[in-house]
Amino acid sequence: MPGVRPALVLALLLALPLAALAQEREPIFRTVYGGPRLRVRARVATEVQPKSVSISPDGARLAVCHFGRADRHNVFLYDSATLARIGAVHFEGNPVESAWSADGRTLYASNFRRSVLEVIDVESLSVVAEVPVGLHPKTVALSRDGALIYVANYFDGSISVIDAKELREVRRLETGERPRGLGVLADGTLLASAFHGESVHVYPAGSAEASASWEACRFPRDIVPSPAGETFYMTCSMGYIGFHRTGGAGRPFGIARTGRNPRSIAMTGDGRFLGVANFSSSDLTLIDTVARTHRRIRVPGARHIVGVALHPDASEIIRLYATSWDTAELILLTGRARRPLVRR
């Protein structure tokens, strides 16, 4: 740099945090194309615009939320093995996303139009409570101990924190514009992505405000932490998933390519496989986080795949579930899990 003494340049470099320098030097790995192949095994009709699909902790049941069907047939429950419909849940409004309690007895569904959280008894297929939240809620997540429910209020720039026992909002967290993805770590830390704010916000357990935030990719959507909580994965609508360290900030340490406009992410119980719903390309991506591979999976006839779930047990067979927005279908794809090669 003309006019700047070398001693001054050295002093400026030494003043930079060592962690920041290390982060700049750390190479970013990219997954290679390959991994298990999946085929469509079954598909059944749903109601209008099936926005999401979630699977019970034991892997026995699926819940599909119908965004386009107001006031009736809002949520369908299915047998995960056969896709036989178990029953329907009815309430005023229209749901977006759902999450299961750890014992599988309760389903929590966000009601976009009425700005409430629906609390559903799975056995009776009935709404047992409604909890007011912020404006137009979308994503729902639970703390690891099940004591708290988090709801991303998409048009409110906030997250509602609900006491799961008392079924009331205990605090509201401010976020960036259009909060979308929610991920809860093992220590209770909450991660939230702001879709229009293009940022990620970090809330320590019990905190009323973010302890940190950083710029993310363009249009970040879903967040899924690994089981141990040392990493998390985040979809970026420009066509990839970032592998992030929970103690880091911003820059991913790995990238997996997806289809066009990736939306929801699902994970197997052991954290090895990720399933991604690619809305604009109407296909799916399966990512092996151990072997570091990715594979695009075509779904003939599907249009705008929006919801995705993975059976928690993928030790031998991978079971991937997806919803097709335009064709109103729930689709099951299966394939044999491959033993990953050991990286050296």
Beta strands, then each sheet from edge to edge (+ up, - down):
strand 1: 29-30
strand 2: 32-33
strand 3: 39-45
strand 4: 50-55
strand 5: 61-66
strand 6: 75-79
strand 7: 85-89
strand 8: 95-100
strand 9: 106-111
strand 10: 116-121
strand 11: 126-132
strand 12: 137-142
strand 13: 148-153
strand 14: 158-163
strand 15: 168-174
strand 16: 179-184
strand 17: 190-194
strand 18: 199-203
strand 19: 212-215
strand 20: 220-225
strand 21: 231-236
strand 22: 240-245
strand 23: 254-257
strand 24: 262-267
strand 25: 273-278
strand 26: 283-288
strand 27: 293-298
strand 28: 305-310
strand 29: 317-324
strand 30: 329-336
sheet 1: 1+ 23+ 22- 21+ 20-
sheet 2: 2+ 27+ 26- 25+ 24-
sheet 3: 3+ 30- 29+ 28-
sheet 4: 4+ 5- 6+ 7-
sheet 5: 8+ 9- 10+ 11-
sheet 6: 12+ 13- 14+ 15-
sheet 7: 16+ 17- 18+ 19-
end
